[in-house]
Amino acid sequence: MNIREYYQKTSNSNFHASWVSLLLAIVFFLCHIFAMIPGNILLITSPFIFFSIAQFVSHRIYENRMKELPEEHIGTNAGLLKNEHVLLNFMPAPTLRLLLFAPDGSLMGEVRDLNMKWFMWMIPNFLSMLMAKRYELVDHEGRLLAKYHIKRGLFNKMTILDEQGGIIGSYQENRSFVKVNGMIYKEDGTEWMPIETPGSVNSFEIATKDGEKIASYQEGWMPLEWGKRFKTNTPILSFSSNVAEIPKIIVFGFCAATLNHRSN
């Protein structure tokens, strides 16, 4: 997959969601006509109609974005753990499916929830955030790179494992509703990267206790060349030069845990 295929799949998903919502509104309207559903039919059907319109508009936006993207602006697959800049996009899914793109538009990998059951579409975000989660990090060929196990509860407590199942780190989030506070630990339990980000999670940096910068995360700005392929609000995760693979894997896990309720 590349960024054009991502736009196409998202456009199709929004198109289908738009029609399903509109059909539900029609069904409720018919049931009201035949006196099967009492009450104000406008109040009943208006949420479905507004949602249908919003999804159709989103479908057209992604469709136009795909058509405007020249073929020569798409690169070839790059190595996920060797690239300095990673752009994050969220696929429509009942739970987390975070696609990781290179600046040239090629897909490098993804973080995905192993619990992709259909009924998860029916669970509201505020409830799914409390559930235990099992994510995996894979490269563009589907090769497993890491696993993330998050315990149930309001505040994230995550164990990070390599592809063999060995623990390589952990993350413990502190109790705070204003901002994201916590600590990333090494495999032996020693403190490694303190976490303190704004509650909006639009921009933050991750560094070690010794002040060594590991990564930065930002939304809302990108180089002009990247803007030919990606939306301007696409999150960008940038690693410092010479950062090893394990810290990168851990940062991907932190982003998955913190952004698990996000969608594009």
Stockholm file with secondary structure:
# STOCKHOLM 1.0

chainA/1-264         MNIREYYQKTSNSNFHASWVSLLLAIVFFLCHIFAMIPGNILLITSPFIFFSIAQFVSHRIYENRMKELPEEHIGTNAGLLKNEHVLLNFMPAPTLRLLLFAPDGSLMGEVRDLNMKWFMWMIPNFLSMLMAKRYELVDHEGRLLAKYHIKRGLFNKMTILDEQGGIIGSYQENRSFVKVNGMIYKEDGTEWMPIETPGSVNSFEIATKDGEKIASYQEGWMPLEWGKRFKTNTPILSFSSNVAEIPKIIVFGFCAATLNHRSN
#=GR chainA/1-264 SS CBHHHHHHHHHHHHHHHHHHHHHHHHHHHHHHHTTSSCSCHHHHHHHHHHHHHHHHHHHHHHHHHHHHSCGGGCCCCCCGGGCSEEEEEECSCSSCEEEEECTTSBEEEEEEESCCCGGGGGSCHHHHTTSCEEEEEEETTCCEEEEEEECSSSSCEEEEEETTSCEEEEEEECSCSSEEEEEEEETTSCEEEEEEEETTCSEEEEECTTCCEEEEEECSCCCTTGGGTSCTTCCEEEECTTCCHHHHHHHHHHHHHHSTTCCC
#=GC SS_cons         CBHHHHHHHHHHHHHHHHHHHHHHHHHHHHHHHTTSSCSCHHHHHHHHHHHHHHHHHHHHHHHHHHHHSCGGGCCCCCCGGGCSEEEEEECSCSSCEEEEECTTSBEEEEEEESCCCGGGGGSCHHHHTTSCEEEEEEETTCCEEEEEEECSSSSCEEEEEETTSCEEEEEEECSCSSEEEEEEEETTSCEEEEEEEETTCSEEEEECTTCCEEEEEECSCCCTTGGGTSCTTCCEEEECTTCCHHHHHHHHHHHHHHSTTCCC
//
